């Protein structure tokens, strides 16, 4: 045991009276510094009268590889200004906290970069304590953000759990701030977002980019009557690749079952057909040209995909949208007259969404920025080996993407 009278800046208002080392733990006993006045935690004025005293033990940052425990007497004061009994103000310790602010800040900082289990190993704190400290830090960070005032939104979903369980993310397209995350992708799941947004802010929404999700579409049209729904090119082309090009490729391979060489040639060309022409490797270009020249159906759906992508390019001013409609009718007519069943079926389904494609000319938006955020969300989930509490996970996402200032 060693006895000391030492004042340290990170334990303001107290002096070190004794230090003990027991079982790799540093026990520090603090005494009140007579040179520091007692301050009421309610009104912030000096309150010299002591009502009662309680002995508290709290954790602090480890020192020299030793776990640090601080023991001190904390006073309840009789405050003459607010006429009540209040706990004394301790600048480095939050009220009712069992860890110092230094340790809490250390935990909050590393919890953003490491899984909670690793932070437990660093500090020796219990998992629940780390979780609570990190959650409180996230809540303070999100609460400090200004209320969002979006005019354009981006909506998409990501896989939350296995078994087709999804979560919906809503992004402010102008500030790139995640303003809402909820479990599910149905109308009932996203309806609380519009209730939270309120009628006034809903009226300010001018455009919402999304994939062809009927639930999102209907809910946006119900709450944001002035908003235009903009369908994302990437999702439509991905759907075209799955439902048209892949289906036609399989059908052509089945048709060529008697010609094994040609059948294998078509079967193995999946990724070659799904690539954009500009992304085809130079050594694969002759192979693609030979494949398309030899198969009329594959050539048709491949060329129709390029024509479909051109409908998303806003080359003309909005006032010339009649030109887009003429191009749209031409594409529809060519698709329906192709006699290729997967292409005809896709064109009929796409005809229901033409307004959302046309809106791309007026509002050149896409979900690409949210797709990038979703990929980072998946990295967060993998680093933590999953989250036990979805609400905490959503809070972590909001804090991680506060948007541009």
C-alpha positions as CSV (number, residue, x, y, z in Angstrom):
1,X,0.0,0.0,0.0
2,X,1.2,3.5,-0.8
3,X,-0.2,6.8,0.6
4,X,-0.2,9.9,-1.6
5,X,-1.6,13.4,-1.7
6,X,-1.7,14.0,-5.5
7,X,-4.0,16.1,-7.7
8,X,-4.4,15.0,-11.3
9,X,-6.2,17.0,-14.1
10,X,-8.4,14.1,-15.2
11,X,-9.9,13.6,-11.7
12,X,-10.9,17.3,-11.3
13,X,-12.2,18.1,-7.8
14,X,-10.4,15.2,-6.2
15,X,-7.0,14.3,-5.0
16,X,-5.4,10.8,-4.7
17,X,-5.2,9.7,-1.1
18,X,-4.1,6.1,-1.6
19,X,-3.2,3.5,-4.3
20,X,-3.3,-0.3,-3.9
21,X,-2.5,-3.0,-6.5
22,X,-4.4,-6.2,-5.9
23,X,-4.7,-9.1,-8.4
24,X,-3.7,-7.0,-11.4
25,X,-6.2,-4.3,-10.4
26,X,-5.3,-0.7,-9.4
27,X,-7.5,0.6,-6.6
28,X,-7.3,4.3,-6.3
29,X,-9.0,6.1,-3.4
30,X,-9.9,9.7,-4.1
31,X,-10.6,12.4,-1.5
32,X,-12.4,15.7,-2.1
33,X,-10.0,18.6,-3.1
34,X,-10.6,21.3,-0.4
35,X,-9.6,23.9,-3.0
36,X,-12.5,23.1,-5.3
37,X,-16.1,24.2,-4.4
38,X,-19.0,21.8,-4.4
39,X,-21.3,22.6,-7.4
40,X,-25.0,21.7,-7.6
41,X,-25.7,19.5,-10.6
42,X,-29.2,21.0,-11.1
43,X,-28.5,24.8,-11.3
44,X,-24.7,24.9,-11.5
45,X,-24.2,27.2,-8.5
46,X,-21.9,26.6,-5.5
47,X,-23.7,24.7,-2.6
48,X,-21.4,24.2,0.4
49,X,-24.0,22.4,2.5
50,X,-23.8,18.6,2.5
51,X,-27.0,16.7,3.0
52,X,-25.5,13.2,3.0
53,X,-22.6,11.2,1.5
54,X,-22.4,7.9,-0.4
55,X,-19.2,5.9,-1.3
56,X,-19.0,5.1,-5.0
57,X,-16.7,2.9,-7.0
58,X,-16.3,3.4,-10.7
59,X,-14.1,2.1,-13.5
60,X,-11.5,4.3,-15.3
61,X,-9.2,3.7,-18.2
62,X,-6.6,1.0,-17.6
63,X,-3.1,2.2,-16.6
64,X,0.0,0.2,-17.2
65,X,-2.0,-2.9,-18.1
66,X,-3.9,-2.8,-14.8
67,X,-7.7,-2.4,-14.4
68,X,-8.4,0.8,-12.6
69,X,-11.1,1.2,-9.9
70,X,-11.8,4.6,-8.3
71,X,-13.3,4.8,-4.9
72,X,-14.6,8.2,-3.6
73,X,-17.2,9.9,-1.5
74,X,-19.9,11.7,-3.5
75,X,-22.1,14.3,-1.7
76,X,-25.7,15.2,-2.0
77,X,-25.9,19.0,-1.5
78,X,-28.4,21.3,0.0
79,X,-28.6,23.9,-2.7
80,X,-29.7,27.4,-1.5
81,X,-30.4,28.5,-5.1
82,X,-32.9,25.8,-6.2
83,X,-34.0,24.8,-2.7
84,X,-33.5,21.1,-3.2
85,X,-31.1,18.3,-2.5
86,X,-29.0,17.5,-5.6
87,X,-25.9,15.4,-6.3
88,X,-22.6,17.3,-6.6
89,X,-21.3,18.0,-10.1
90,X,-18.3,15.8,-11.1
91,X,-16.9,17.0,-14.5
92,X,-15.4,13.6,-15.5
93,X,-18.3,11.4,-14.3
94,X,-21.9,11.3,-15.6
95,X,-24.7,11.0,-13.1
96,X,-25.4,7.4,-12.0
97,X,-22.5,6.2,-14.3
98,X,-20.3,3.3,-13.3
99,X,-17.5,4.3,-15.7
100,X,-15.6,7.5,-16.1
101,X,-16.2,9.7,-19.2
102,X,-12.7,9.0,-20.4
103,X,-13.4,5.3,-20.4
104,X,-16.9,5.8,-22.0
105,X,-15.3,7.9,-24.8
106,X,-12.7,5.2,-25.3
107,X,-15.4,2.5,-25.5
108,X,-17.6,4.6,-27.9
109,X,-14.6,5.3,-30.2
110,X,-13.5,1.7,-30.5
111,X,-17.0,0.3,-30.7
112,X,-17.4,2.1,-34.0
113,X,-14.4,0.3,-35.4
114,X,-14.3,-3.1,-33.7
115,X,-16.9,-5.8,-32.7
116,X,-18.2,-5.4,-29.1
117,X,-16.5,-8.6,-28.1
118,X,-13.1,-7.2,-29.0
119,X,-13.8,-4.0,-27.0
120,X,-14.6,-6.2,-24.1
121,X,-11.2,-7.8,-24.3
122,X,-9.5,-4.3,-24.5
123,X,-11.3,-2.9,-21.5
124,X,-12.3,-5.9,-19.4
125,X,-15.9,-4.6,-19.3
126,X,-19.0,-6.7,-19.6
127,X,-20.6,-7.0,-23.1
128,X,-23.8,-5.4,-21.8
129,X,-21.9,-2.4,-20.4
130,X,-20.1,-1.9,-23.7
131,X,-23.4,-2.2,-25.6
132,X,-25.1,0.4,-23.4
133,X,-22.3,2.9,-23.6
134,X,-22.1,2.5,-27.4
135,X,-25.9,2.8,-27.7
136,X,-26.0,6.0,-25.6
137,X,-23.2,7.5,-27.7
138,X,-25.0,6.7,-30.9
139,X,-28.3,8.2,-29.6
140,X,-26.5,11.4,-28.7
141,X,-24.8,11.6,-32.1
142,X,-28.1,11.0,-34.0
143,X,-30.0,13.4,-31.7
144,X,-27.5,16.1,-32.5
145,X,-28.2,16.0,-36.2
146,X,-30.5,18.7,-37.6
147,X,-34.0,17.6,-38.6
148,X,-33.9,16.4,-42.2
149,X,-35.7,18.5,-44.8
150,X,-35.6,16.3,-47.9
151,X,-36.9,17.1,-51.3
152,X,-35.6,14.0,-53.1
153,X,-35.5,10.5,-51.6
154,X,-33.9,7.2,-52.5
155,X,-35.5,4.0,-51.2
156,X,-34.0,0.5,-51.3
157,X,-33.8,-2.7,-49.2
158,X,-31.0,-5.0,-48.0
159,X,-31.0,-8.5,-46.6
160,X,-31.3,-8.3,-42.8
161,X,-31.5,-12.0,-42.0
162,X,-31.5,-15.3,-43.9
163,X,-34.8,-16.5,-45.2
164,X,-35.8,-13.4,-47.3
165,X,-36.1,-11.0,-44.4
166,X,-35.3,-7.5,-45.5
167,X,-34.9,-4.0,-44.1
168,X,-35.7,-0.8,-45.9
169,X,-33.4,2.2,-46.0
170,X,-34.5,5.7,-47.0
171,X,-31.8,8.2,-48.1
172,X,-31.9,11.9,-48.6
173,X,-30.6,12.2,-52.2
174,X,-29.2,15.7,-51.7
175,X,-27.3,15.3,-48.4
176,X,-26.7,11.5,-48.7
177,X,-28.0,11.1,-45.2
178,X,-29.7,7.9,-44.1
179,X,-32.9,9.3,-42.4
180,X,-34.9,6.1,-41.9
181,X,-34.2,2.4,-41.5
182,X,-36.9,-0.2,-40.6
183,X,-37.4,-3.9,-40.8
184,X,-39.5,-5.2,-43.7
185,X,-40.3,-3.9,-47.2
186,X,-44.1,-3.9,-47.2
187,X,-46.4,-0.9,-47.2
188,X,-47.1,-1.4,-43.4
189,X,-43.4,-1.5,-42.7
190,X,-42.6,1.9,-44.4
191,X,-45.8,3.7,-43.4
192,X,-44.4,4.9,-40.1
193,X,-41.7,6.7,-42.0
194,X,-44.2,9.0,-43.7
195,X,-46.0,9.5,-40.4
196,X,-42.7,10.6,-38.8
197,X,-42.0,12.8,-41.8
198,X,-45.4,14.6,-41.4
199,X,-47.7,16.1,-44.0
200,X,-45.7,19.3,-44.4
201,X,-42.4,17.6,-45.2
202,X,-44.2,15.0,-47.4
203,X,-45.5,17.9,-49.5
204,X,-41.9,19.0,-50.1
205,X,-40.9,15.7,-51.7
206,X,-40.5,16.1,-55.4
207,X,-39.0,12.8,-56.5
208,X,-38.3,9.3,-55.1
209,X,-35.9,6.9,-56.8
210,X,-36.6,3.1,-56.2
211,X,-36.6,-0.2,-57.9
212,X,-39.9,-1.5,-59.2
213,X,-41.3,-2.2,-55.7
214,X,-45.1,-1.9,-55.8
215,X,-45.3,-1.4,-52.0
216,X,-42.9,1.6,-52.1
217,X,-44.6,3.0,-55.2
218,X,-48.1,2.9,-53.7
219,X,-47.1,4.3,-50.3
220,X,-45.2,7.2,-51.9
221,X,-48.1,8.1,-54.1
222,X,-50.5,8.0,-51.1
223,X,-48.5,10.3,-48.8
224,X,-46.4,12.4,-51.3
225,X,-48.9,13.3,-54.0
226,X,-46.6,15.8,-55.6
227,X,-43.7,13.4,-55.9
228,X,-42.6,11.6,-59.0
229,X,-41.6,8.0,-58.7
230,X,-38.3,7.3,-60.6
231,X,-37.4,3.7,-61.4
232,X,-33.8,2.8,-61.3
233,X,-32.1,1.6,-64.5
234,X,-29.8,-0.9,-62.7
235,X,-32.7,-2.9,-61.2
236,X,-34.7,-3.0,-64.5
237,X,-31.7,-4.2,-66.5
238,X,-30.9,-6.8,-63.8
239,X,-34.4,-8.0,-64.0
240,X,-34.2,-8.0,-67.8
241,X,-31.1,-10.1,-67.6
242,X,-32.7,-12.7,-65.2
243,X,-36.1,-12.9,-66.9
244,X,-35.3,-12.4,-70.6
245,X,-31.6,-13.0,-71.5
246,X,-31.1,-16.0,-69.1
247,X,-34.5,-17.5,-70.0
248,X,-33.8,-17.2,-73.7
249,X,-30.3,-18.6,-73.3
250,X,-31.7,-21.7,-71.4
251,X,-34.4,-22.2,-74.0
252,X,-31.9,-22.0,-76.9
253,X,-29.6,-24.5,-75.1
254,X,-32.5,-26.9,-74.7
255,X,-33.4,-26.5,-78.4
256,X,-29.9,-27.4,-79.3
257,X,-29.8,-30.5,-77.1
258,X,-29.0,-32.7,-80.2
259,X,-25.9,-30.6,-81.0
260,X,-23.8,-30.9,-77.9
261,X,-21.0,-28.6,-79.1
262,X,-23.4,-25.7,-79.9
263,X,-25.4,-26.4,-76.7
264,X,-22.4,-26.1,-74.5
265,X,-21.3,-22.9,-76.4
266,X,-24.7,-21.3,-75.5
267,X,-24.9,-22.6,-72.0
268,X,-21.5,-21.2,-71.0
269,X,-22.1,-17.8,-72.5
270,X,-24.2,-16.5,-69.6
271,X,-21.9,-13.8,-68.2
272,X,-20.7,-12.9,-71.7
273,X,-24.3,-12.0,-72.6
274,X,-25.1,-10.2,-69.3
275,X,-22.0,-7.9,-69.6
276,X,-22.3,-4.4,-71.0
277,X,-20.6,-4.2,-74.5
278,X,-18.0,-1.8,-73.1
279,X,-17.0,-4.3,-70.4
280,X,-16.5,-7.3,-72.6
281,X,-12.8,-8.3,-72.6
282,X,-11.0,-7.8,-76.0
283,X,-10.3,-11.6,-76.3
284,X,-14.0,-12.4,-75.7
285,X,-15.4,-9.9,-78.3
286,X,-15.0,-12.3,-81.3
287,X,-16.7,-15.1,-79.3
288,X,-19.7,-12.8,-78.5
289,X,-20.0,-11.6,-82.1
290,X,-19.9,-15.2,-83.3
291,X,-22.5,-16.3,-80.8
292,X,-24.9,-13.5,-81.7
293,X,-24.5,-14.0,-85.4
294,X,-25.3,-17.7,-85.0
295,X,-28.4,-17.3,-82.8
296,X,-31.2,-14.9,-83.9
297,X,-33.1,-15.0,-80.6
298,X,-30.0,-14.1,-78.5
299,X,-29.1,-11.4,-80.9
300,X,-32.7,-9.9,-80.6
301,X,-32.8,-9.8,-76.8
302,X,-29.2,-8.5,-76.6
303,X,-29.9,-5.6,-78.9
304,X,-33.3,-4.9,-77.2
305,X,-31.4,-4.6,-73.9
306,X,-29.2,-1.8,-75.4
307,X,-32.3,-0.1,-76.7
308,X,-34.0,-0.3,-73.3
309,X,-31.0,1.3,-71.6
310,X,-31.2,4.3,-74.0
311,X,-34.7,5.1,-72.6
312,X,-33.1,6.1,-69.3
313,X,-30.8,8.6,-71.0
314,X,-32.3,12.1,-70.6
315,X,-30.8,13.6,-73.8
316,X,-33.8,15.8,-74.6
317,X,-35.3,18.6,-72.4
318,X,-38.3,17.7,-70.4
319,X,-40.6,19.7,-72.7
320,X,-39.7,17.2,-75.5
321,X,-40.9,14.2,-73.6
322,X,-43.2,13.3,-76.5
323,X,-40.0,12.1,-78.3
324,X,-39.4,9.8,-75.4
325,X,-42.9,8.4,-75.6
326,X,-42.4,7.8,-79.3
327,X,-39.2,5.9,-78.6
328,X,-41.0,4.0,-75.8
329,X,-43.8,2.9,-78.1
330,X,-41.3,1.8,-80.7
331,X,-39.5,-0.4,-78.1
332,X,-42.7,-1.9,-76.9
333,X,-43.9,-2.6,-80.5
334,X,-40.5,-4.3,-81.3
335,X,-40.7,-6.4,-78.2
336,X,-44.2,-7.5,-78.7
337,X,-43.6,-8.4,-82.3
338,X,-40.5,-10.4,-81.6
339,X,-42.5,-13.5,-80.8
340,X,-39.9,-14.3,-78.1
341,X,-42.1,-15.3,-75.1
342,X,-39.8,-14.1,-72.3
343,X,-39.3,-10.7,-74.0
344,X,-43.0,-10.3,-74.7
345,X,-43.9,-11.1,-71.1
346,X,-41.3,-8.7,-69.8
347,X,-42.5,-5.9,-72.1
348,X,-46.1,-6.3,-70.9
349,X,-45.1,-6.1,-67.3
350,X,-42.8,-3.1,-67.9
351,X,-45.7,-1.2,-69.7
352,X,-47.3,-0.7,-66.3
353,X,-44.3,1.3,-65.1
354,X,-43.7,3.7,-68.0
355,X,-44.4,6.8,-66.0
356,X,-41.6,6.0,-63.6
357,X,-39.2,5.5,-66.5
358,X,-40.3,8.8,-68.1
359,X,-39.8,10.6,-64.8
360,X,-36.1,9.9,-65.3
361,X,-35.9,12.6,-67.9
362,X,-37.1,15.2,-65.5
363,X,-35.3,13.8,-62.4
364,X,-32.1,12.1,-63.4
365,X,-31.9,10.0,-60.2
366,X,-30.8,6.5,-59.4
367,X,-30.2,4.2,-56.4
368,X,-26.5,3.8,-57.0
369,X,-25.5,5.9,-54.0
370,X,-27.7,3.9,-51.7
371,X,-26.4,0.6,-53.2
372,X,-23.0,1.7,-52.1
373,X,-24.3,2.4,-48.6
374,X,-26.0,-1.0,-48.5
375,X,-22.7,-2.7,-49.3
376,X,-21.0,-0.8,-46.4
377,X,-24.0,-1.8,-44.2
378,X,-23.3,-5.5,-45.1
379,X,-19.6,-5.0,-44.1
380,X,-20.8,-3.6,-40.7
381,X,-23.0,-6.6,-40.2
382,X,-20.2,-9.1,-41.1
383,X,-17.7,-7.3,-38.8
384,X,-20.1,-7.7,-35.9
385,X,-21.0,-11.2,-36.8
386,X,-24.6,-10.0,-36.8
387,X,-26.6,-8.0,-34.3
388,X,-28.9,-9.2,-31.6
389,X,-30.9,-6.0,-31.6
390,X,-32.2,-4.7,-34.9
391,X,-33.1,-1.3,-33.4
392,X,-29.5,-0.9,-32.3
393,X,-28.2,-1.9,-35.7
394,X,-30.5,0.7,-37.4
395,X,-29.3,3.3,-34.9
396,X,-25.7,2.4,-35.8
397,X,-26.5,2.8,-39.5
398,X,-28.0,6.3,-39.0
399,X,-25.0,7.4,-37.0
400,X,-22.6,6.0,-39.7
401,X,-24.2,7.9,-42.5
402,X,-25.0,11.4,-41.2
403,X,-24.8,13.0,-44.7
404,X,-22.9,15.9,-46.0
405,X,-22.9,19.2,-44.0
